Amino acid sequence: QFDDSKWTEQGCSALRVKEWTPNNVSDWAENIEGIQEGVGNILKENAINGRELLALNMEGLKMIGIERAGTLCLLLEEIKILKQASSDVVTLIEHSPYCFGKILDYLRLKQLHSEGLAEKPTLPKVCDLQKSRFEKVVNYYFPGESAKFILG
């Protein structure tokens, strides 16, 4: 049985960065490895919330009193990572019985072939209407080179 716990945990248990309070921003900054002590307090004193944090650039950080070059670079790099992690783009993978059926049939035949119980299977034949969805599902569950194992 498919375990939906991971799917329901994502994005529900933690605040999105855009919803962070100045206290959340301060706590985040204080936990960055190698960051100058007191940066979290500077952000809190300037009432920087999550949305503002994501909008900060080098000039903005200098305007609120962060001057040290290394600290500026570290903060900008961490803000960039936050932006990427908190983007509103979500990839939804459908639970398509058709696609999963094709994948499982192919993998079963590959296993039977490896045991000498079946002929070498051909790549899955997918109807034209399902090709895009099939490729998306395969690429999601078999990332990188492993997708070629099923897609050819």
N, C-alpha and C positions, 0 to 999 in steps of 0.2 A: 504494500500500500504506500502511496506517495505521502511523504511527510510535509504538510503545509506549514509547519512551525517556522521554518526559515523564511518562507515567503511572507508570513504575517508579521514577523519581527522586523523586517526591513522597513526603515522609515517611520515606524510607529512608536518605537520605544524612546527615541531621542528627539530632542527639538531640532528642527531644521536650522541651519546656521543663520538664515535670514530672520529667524525668530529669537535669536539670542539676545539676552539682556546685557548691559555693560558688565555685570558680574560674570556671566558666562564667558564673555570675551576676555575678561581679565584672567579667569581661571585657565582658559585655553592658552593664552600667551605665557603664563607662568609655567606651563607644562611643556613648552617647547625646549628641546635639548639645546644647550649652548646659548640661550637667550640671556641678555643682560638683565640682572635683577632689577625689579622695579618697573619693567615695561608694562606689566599687567596693571599696575597702579596708574601709570600715565594714561593708559587706555580708559580705565575706569573713571579717572578724574575728568576726562574729556567726554564722558558719557557715550563712548563709542559702542553702538549696538551691532548686532550681526550684519544687518544690511549695510551699515556704514563701513564695517570692517572689510566686507567684500569689495567696496568701492575705493578703498584707500590705495593710493599709489605712493611713490617715493616722496613727492612734494607734500602730500597730505600727512604722511608720517613725520616729516620734518616740522610741519606746521604745529603739530601737537606736542613737539618737544623731543622726539626721538632723533638723535643726531649721529650716533656711532655707526660707521659704515657697515661693519659686520652685522650689527643688530638689524639695520635697515634691510640688508640683503636676505638675512634669515627670515625676517618677518614677511618680506615680499614673496619669498619662495613658499612659505607656509600658507600665505593667503592664496597663492596660485593653486596649491593643492586643495585647499578648502573649496575654492570656486569649482574646481573640477569635480570634487566629491559631492558637492551640494547642488549641482546643476539640476534643473527640473526635468531633464530628459530621462525618461525611464524606458527601458526596453522590456516590453511584455512578450513573453513567449507563451503562445497558446498551447493548450494541452490537446493537440490534434490526434485523435485516435488513428486517423488515416496515416499521418506521418510516423507516429510511433510504431504502428503496425508494420510499415515498410522497413523501418530501421531494425526492429526486432526480428522480422522474418529474415532479413539479410544477414544479421549477426548470427542467428541460429544456423542458417545454411553454411556460413563460413566455419562455424565450429564443427558441424557435422562433416564438412569437407576435410578439416584438419584431422579428424579421426578416421578418415577413409570411408565414411558412411554415406557420402553424397558427392555428386559432381561439383566442380568448382562453380559457385554461383555467379550470375551476372549481376552487375550493379542494379540497384532497385530501379524499376520503371515507374515513374511518377507521372500522373496525368498533368497536362499543361496547366490546368487551373490551380493545381497544388504545388507546382515547382518552386515558386518563390517561398511559400510557407515552409516546404520541405527543406530547402537550403538554409533558411533562417534557423529552423529547429536543429538541423545537423550542426551548423556552425556554432550554435549556442552550446550544445551539449558535448560537442567534439571539437574544441577550439584548435586553431592552428593547423598543423600538418595532419592531425588525426581525422579531420573532416574529409580529407582526400580519400581516406580509407573507404568511405561510404559514397562520396559524391563522384569519385574518380578523377 
